[in-house]
Amino acid sequence: MSTTTQLTSVSTTRRVRRAGAWCLGGGLLGIAGVIVTLAWPHQVTDEWFRYPFDVFWFVIAELSYAVQHALLVASGVALLWLPTVRASRVARIAALVAVAGLVLLVVTELSALSLYDQAMDSSLTTVITSLFTLPTLLIGVGFTVAGVALIRQRGADWAGAPWLPAAVLAPGVYTFVVFIPAINGPDFVGRVGIGGWMLLFAVLGYGLTRLESRDGIQP
């Protein structure tokens, strides 16, 4: 029997689809956050890290960012439940790397709460913002390698979402080609870059919700 990503049981299908729904929700919440931030009236100048928010709304925004990223962790967990990922050492390790990166991103986002009263050029801001580098790289490498490994799986049957391997690869490649350059540019460009990243995670989450069980039973 050829290697298949169709799930071995209805219970596993339900778990993967549920995790996909969480990921989809996180991606959509991230897109909404970008739109709100871009439309928000400037309560401080861009010399402050909390721009464009005052202290109260900055804390709310940062907590929402942490929630968004926490929901995205479900994408990597769902991948680890897939038989094809478990059968491939490379894909399995890559998915674990992606999960580690997403978890670290949540922690780093929470640490950014300490910058509510810091200028962009303060030493604390420099330290905290530099901490985002590692989780970003882990996410990029994890999803890129996992996506390539899954695309190269011969005989894999992605019932319900034949494009899912590409959806796994997309946020990884985007991290290096668009996301990193964007966040190092003007604020508007960075926000749009984040929005595109969140959109790709939403697509990945949707793909996970479409997978079917091996016996064709719908959960």
C-alpha positions in Angstrom: 0.0 0.0 0.0 1.4 3.4 -0.9 2.2 6.0 1.7 -0.9 8.0 2.4 -1.7 11.1 4.4 -5.3 10.1 4.7 -5.9 9.6 8.4 -6.1 6.2 10.0 -9.2 6.9 12.1 -12.1 9.2 12.4 -10.8 10.3 15.8 -7.5 11.3 14.3 -9.3 13.1 11.5 -11.3 15.0 14.0 -8.2 16.0 16.0 -6.4 17.2 12.8 -9.4 19.1 11.6 -10.0 20.7 14.9 -6.3 21.8 15.0 -6.7 23.1 11.5 -9.7 25.2 12.6 -7.6 26.7 15.4 -4.9 27.6 12.9 -7.4 29.0 10.5 -8.9 31.1 13.3 -5.4 32.4 14.3 -4.6 33.4 10.7 -7.9 35.2 10.3 -7.4 36.9 13.7 -3.9 38.0 12.5 -5.3 39.5 9.3 -7.9 41.4 11.3 -5.2 42.6 13.7 -3.2 44.0 10.8 -6.2 45.8 9.3 -7.1 47.3 12.7 -3.6 48.4 13.4 -3.2 50.1 10.0 -6.6 51.9 10.5 -5.9 52.9 14.1 -5.6 56.6 14.8 -2.0 57.5 15.8 -2.0 58.0 19.5 1.8 58.3 19.7 4.5 59.0 17.2 6.5 56.3 15.5 9.4 57.0 17.8 7.7 54.8 20.4 7.6 51.0 20.2 3.9 51.0 21.0 3.1 53.0 17.9 0.3 53.7 17.0 -1.3 52.8 20.4 -1.4 54.4 23.8 -0.3 52.1 26.7 -3.7 50.5 27.3 -4.4 49.6 23.7 -0.8 48.5 23.2 -1.2 45.9 25.9 -4.4 44.7 24.3 -2.8 44.5 20.9 0.2 42.6 22.2 -1.9 40.1 24.0 -4.0 39.6 20.8 -0.8 39.0 18.9 0.3 36.4 21.4 -3.2 34.7 21.1 -2.9 34.7 17.3 0.5 33.0 17.4 -0.6 30.5 20.1 -3.5 29.4 17.7 -1.0 28.9 14.9 0.9 26.3 17.0 -2.0 24.0 16.2 -0.8 23.8 12.6 2.5 22.2 13.5 0.9 19.9 16.0 -1.7 18.8 13.4 1.2 18.0 11.0 2.8 15.8 13.6 -0.4 13.7 13.7 -0.3 13.0 10.0 0.9 9.5 9.1 3.1 10.7 6.2 4.8 13.2 8.5 5.4 10.6 11.1 6.8 8.2 8.5 9.4 10.8 7.3 12.2 11.6 9.7 12.9 14.9 7.9 9.3 16.0 7.9 8.8 15.0 11.5 11.9 16.9 12.7 11.0 19.9 10.5 7.5 20.0 12.0 8.9 19.9 15.5 11.2 22.8 14.6 8.2 24.8 13.3 6.3 24.1 16.5 9.3 25.2 18.6 9.5 28.4 16.6 5.8 29.2 17.0 5.9 28.6 20.8 9.0 30.8 21.1 7.2 33.5 19.1 4.4 33.5 21.6 6.8 33.9 24.5 8.7 36.6 22.7 5.5 38.4 21.9 4.6 38.4 25.6 8.0 39.7 26.5 7.4 42.7 24.2 4.7 43.8 26.7 7.7 45.3 28.7 8.2 47.8 25.9 5.0 49.7 26.6 7.1 52.8 27.7 10.2 52.3 25.5 11.4 54.3 22.5 12.3 52.5 19.3 16.0 53.2 19.8 16.2 52.2 23.5 18.5 49.4 24.5 15.7 47.3 25.9 13.8 47.6 22.6 16.9 46.5 20.7 17.3 43.4 23.0 13.6 42.4 22.9 13.2 42.9 19.1 16.4 40.9 18.5 14.7 37.9 20.3 12.2 37.6 17.4 15.0 36.5 15.1 15.3 32.9 16.4 11.6 31.9 16.4 11.2 33.5 12.9 14.0 31.5 11.5 12.8 28.3 13.1 9.3 28.8 11.7 10.7 29.6 8.2 13.1 26.6 8.2 10.6 24.2 9.7 7.7 24.8 7.3 10.0 25.1 4.3 11.7 21.8 5.0 8.5 20.0 6.0 6.8 21.3 2.8 9.6 20.1 0.5 9.6 16.7 2.3 5.9 16.3 1.9 5.9 17.4 -1.8 8.6 14.8 -2.5 6.5 12.0 -0.9 5.6 9.7 -3.7 2.3 7.9 -3.6 1.0 10.2 -0.9 -2.8 10.7 -1.1 -3.9 14.0 0.4 -7.7 13.2 0.2 -9.8 16.3 0.6 -6.8 18.8 0.2 -4.4 17.7 -2.5 -2.7 21.1 -2.4 -1.8 20.8 1.4 1.9 20.1 0.9 2.2 23.4 -1.0 0.2 25.1 1.8 2.8 23.8 4.3 5.7 25.0 2.1 4.2 28.5 1.4 4.5 30.1 4.9 8.1 28.8 5.2 9.3 30.3 1.9 7.3 33.5 2.5 9.2 33.9 5.7 12.5 34.4 3.9 11.3 35.9 0.6 8.8 38.5 1.9 8.2 38.5 5.7 11.8 39.2 6.9 12.5 41.9 4.3 9.1 43.5 5.0 9.4 43.7 8.8 12.8 45.4 8.4 11.2 48.0 6.1 8.7 50.9 6.8 6.0 50.2 9.3 3.2 50.0 6.7 5.2 47.5 4.6 5.9 45.4 7.7 2.3 45.3 8.6 1.2 44.2 5.1 4.0 41.6 5.2 2.6 40.2 8.5 -0.9 40.2 7.0 0.3 38.0 4.1 2.0 35.6 6.5 -1.2 35.3 8.5 -3.2 34.7 5.3 -0.9 31.7 4.4 -1.4 30.2 7.8 -5.2 30.6 7.4 -4.9 28.7 4.1 -2.9 26.0 5.8 -5.4 25.8 8.6 -8.2 25.5 6.0 -6.4 22.7 4.2 -6.1 20.8 7.5 -9.8 21.1 8.1 -10.4 19.5 4.6 -8.5 16.2 5.1 -10.4 13.0 5.1 -10.0 9.8 7.0 -8.5 6.7 5.2 -11.8 4.9 5.1 -13.6 7.9 3.7 -15.8 8.5 6.7 -16.4 12.1 7.4 -16.0 13.2 11.0 
